[in-house]
Amino acid sequence: MNIHAGCLPVIITIFNRVRTALDLAADADLSGRIEVWDIQQFLFTNVNEHSLFDGTARNVKLAETIGKS
């Protein structure tokens, strides 16, 4: 449904399963219509974004994020 609405769905998985997810997407004729991200990249990108790409603030932001769970 999201694909038909023009959205680009994202699958977030562990590094060892990225290739599997991409292959399954290709088998389902979804190549280029979905994104597959490694969870470590996803988390790192989010921590950097929320710390405003300030390396000195990165650890503080990560600690704040973990503390909210």
C-alpha positions as a Markdown table, in Angstrom:
| # | Residue | x | y | z |
|---|---|---|---|---|
| 1 | Met | 0.0 | 0.0 | 0.0 |
| 2 | Asn | 2.8 | 2.5 | 0.9 |
| 3 | Ile | 4.6 | 1.7 | -2.4 |
| 4 | His | 1.4 | 2.5 | -4.4 |
| 5 | Ala | 1.1 | 5.8 | -2.5 |
| 6 | Gly | 4.6 | 6.8 | -3.7 |
| 7 | Cys | 6.3 | 6.1 | -0.3 |
| 8 | Leu | 9.7 | 4.4 | -0.1 |
| 9 | Pro | 9.4 | 1.7 | 2.6 |
| 10 | Val | 12.5 | 0.9 | 4.6 |
| 11 | Ile | 13.5 | -2.5 | 6.0 |
| 12 | Ile | 15.9 | -2.2 | 9.0 |
| 13 | Thr | 17.7 | -5.4 | 9.8 |
| 14 | Ile | 21.0 | -6.7 | 11.1 |
| 15 | Phe | 24.1 | -6.4 | 8.9 |
| 16 | Asn | 24.2 | -10.2 | 8.1 |
| 17 | Arg | 20.6 | -10.0 | 6.7 |
| 18 | Val | 20.9 | -7.0 | 4.4 |
| 19 | Arg | 21.8 | -9.1 | 1.4 |
| 20 | Thr | 19.0 | -11.5 | 2.1 |
| 21 | Ala | 16.5 | -8.7 | 2.4 |
| 22 | Leu | 17.7 | -7.2 | -0.9 |
| 23 | Asp | 17.5 | -10.6 | -2.6 |
| 24 | Leu | 14.0 | -11.2 | -1.3 |
| 25 | Ala | 13.0 | -7.8 | -2.5 |
| 26 | Ala | 14.4 | -8.6 | -6.0 |
| 27 | Asp | 12.5 | -11.9 | -6.0 |
| 28 | Ala | 9.3 | -9.9 | -5.2 |
| 29 | Asp | 10.0 | -7.4 | -8.0 |
| 30 | Leu | 10.6 | -4.6 | -5.5 |
| 31 | Ser | 14.2 | -3.7 | -6.4 |
| 32 | Gly | 14.6 | 0.0 | -6.3 |
| 33 | Arg | 11.2 | 0.4 | -4.6 |
| 34 | Ile | 12.3 | -0.3 | -1.1 |
| 35 | Glu | 15.4 | 0.6 | 1.0 |
| 36 | Val | 17.2 | -1.9 | 3.2 |
| 37 | Trp | 19.4 | -0.5 | 6.0 |
| 38 | Asp | 21.7 | -2.0 | 8.5 |
| 39 | Ile | 20.6 | -1.3 | 12.1 |
| 40 | Gln | 24.0 | -0.1 | 13.1 |
| 41 | Gln | 24.1 | 2.5 | 10.3 |
| 42 | Phe | 20.5 | 3.5 | 11.2 |
| 43 | Leu | 21.3 | 4.0 | 14.8 |
| 44 | Phe | 24.6 | 5.8 | 14.1 |
| 45 | Thr | 23.0 | 8.2 | 11.7 |
| 46 | Asn | 20.2 | 9.0 | 14.1 |
| 47 | Val | 22.6 | 9.7 | 17.0 |
| 48 | Asn | 24.6 | 11.9 | 14.8 |
| 49 | Glu | 21.6 | 13.8 | 13.5 |
| 50 | His | 20.2 | 14.3 | 17.0 |
| 51 | Ser | 23.5 | 15.5 | 18.3 |
| 52 | Leu | 23.5 | 18.0 | 15.4 |
| 53 | Phe | 26.6 | 16.3 | 13.9 |
| 54 | Asp | 28.7 | 17.6 | 16.8 |
| 55 | Gly | 31.2 | 14.9 | 17.7 |
| 56 | Thr | 31.5 | 16.2 | 21.3 |
| 57 | Ala | 27.8 | 15.9 | 21.8 |
| 58 | Arg | 27.4 | 12.5 | 20.3 |
| 59 | Asn | 28.1 | 10.5 | 23.5 |
| 60 | Val | 25.9 | 12.7 | 25.6 |
| 61 | Lys | 23.0 | 12.3 | 23.1 |
| 62 | Leu | 23.5 | 8.5 | 23.0 |
| 63 | Ala | 23.5 | 8.3 | 26.8 |
| 64 | Glu | 20.3 | 10.4 | 26.8 |
| 65 | Thr | 18.6 | 8.2 | 24.2 |
| 66 | Ile | 19.5 | 5.0 | 26.1 |
| 67 | Gly | 18.3 | 6.5 | 29.3 |
| 68 | Lys | 14.9 | 7.2 | 27.9 |
| 69 | Ser | 14.1 | 3.5 | 27.3 |
